[in-house]
Each structure stands twice: as structure tokens, then as C-alpha cells.
Amino acid sequence: MTGRLEDRVALITGAAGGIGAAIARRFTAEGARVLITDADDEGVRRLAGDLGAHARGHDVTSEAAWEQVSAWAVETHDHVDVLINNAGVFLAAPLQETALEDFRRLQEVNQVGVFLGMRTIAPLMTQRGKGSIINMSSVAGRMGSPYLTAYAASKWAVRGMTKCVAKELAAAGVRVNSLHPGQIDTDMHTRQQERTPELIEKLVAGIPMKRIGDAIEVADAALFLAADESRYVTGSEVVVDGGVSG
């Protein structure tokens, strides 16, 4: 049986673990040829070995690094059909305890990284007249949340950039959509729970479905946006949050 992404080339950033790794596994199972990157060079190469994929270390905040990744993708598979801008960092802290350095770091990784990814990879898609770009935002990019000023700023930016670029590239056959996960069971979630257990407890208590999500549930949403089922979907927000922002 042919997979839903048979022979398509997918480039996934931030894929050493969590949601990125789940997407890489899901796409591989659906027949995609997967290119995965992460700041954790060792971790992403380990996953690539398990999947039979190609991997490399990647600083998504670097323009030069993105140019190298683009050249690597062309050399390896000639083109890119799907770009998943997933790399990101998280911070939960009261406004007065949010250092400017930390605020800027989140914007660099979560916002600038997505901007550079779209700007660098979009030409590979427009010249072929097709492609799907999926930008990882968050439920925090759709609603106000205490203690998430820095994180929300970056994710609202991703949401806005997605809508702008979707309209810009639509006529060229390239679709651009954003994914908005809520509380998902990943290492990032676990680390934050260890730092601020009371905050995480409150967040989970506010989920209508009364549980945190699984990374595979986000990967399934990414699969929809990458596959032909969403061929008339662009500039949209796909929310995977258990009803929090509904």
C-alpha cells in the first residue's frame, strides 16, 4: 500500500526529540524521504540511523547555516516538498523575572529561525510550482497566557508570518500553514514541569479534555498539512490543544 507521502522529500528542523522526532517517524512510515536537523547534532544523527534518514547539526538562527542546509537538501534529494519549521525553545517565567537575553534568545530561535527557513527553502518549492511549509506555533500564539510573555511573543509572530507568506506564495503553488500544539508530553514539557510544577498543574487542569497531548497527535496533524488531503488549505491554523483555546 502506498504511503500518503510516498517519495516526497521532507525537511524537519528540531527533530532530535519530542514533536520533531515524532513527525520524522510518522512521515517516514508514510513513505517520505526525510531530512532532519537539530542543534543536537549527536541526537539527530542517532534518530536518522534508526529511520534510515539523512541528518545534520543545524543552528536555525544562522543565515549561513540555512544556506548550507538548502544546498545539502538539493545535493541529497534534488528538492524539498515539505518544510517543517519545528525547532524551538521554551521559557515560562513572570514578566519581572524574564531577562532580556532570554527574551531575545526565544525570538531568535522561534521567530527568526522560522523566517530564515521559509525564505531559504521557499525558492526550491516555487521553482517546481508546489510545496507545503508547516510552521510550528503554539496555543500560546492564539491566546494570552501568564508567565509566557517571551514565548508567546515568538509564537504570535510565527502565526502572523505564516499568514503573510501563505498569501505571498499561494499563486506559486506553495501552501503555508501553522500548527498550534497545547500541552504535549515531550522532554521540554518534563523539564518545565520540574522547574514549575504548580504552573504545569494549573495548565493541565485547564484543558477541557483533562490530559496532555501526545507528540504523535501533533505529527498526525502535520501529516494532514503535508499530504494531498490539505491541497486547498493555506494560511490556516491547525490547533492540537485538547480544547484549551476553543
Secondary structure, DSSP 8 states (H G I E B T S, - for coil): ---TTTT-EEEESS-SSHHHHHHHHHHHHTT-EEEEEES-HHHHHHHHHHHT-EEEE--TT-HHHHHHHHHHHHHHHS--SEEEE---------GGG--HHHHHHHIIIIIIHHHHHHHHHHHHHHTTT-EEEEEE--GGGTS--TT-HHHHHHHHHHHHHHHHHHHHHGGGTEEEEEEEE-SB-SHHHHHHHHH-HHHHHHHHHT-TTSS-B-HHHHHHHHHHHHSGGGTT--S-EEEESTTTT-
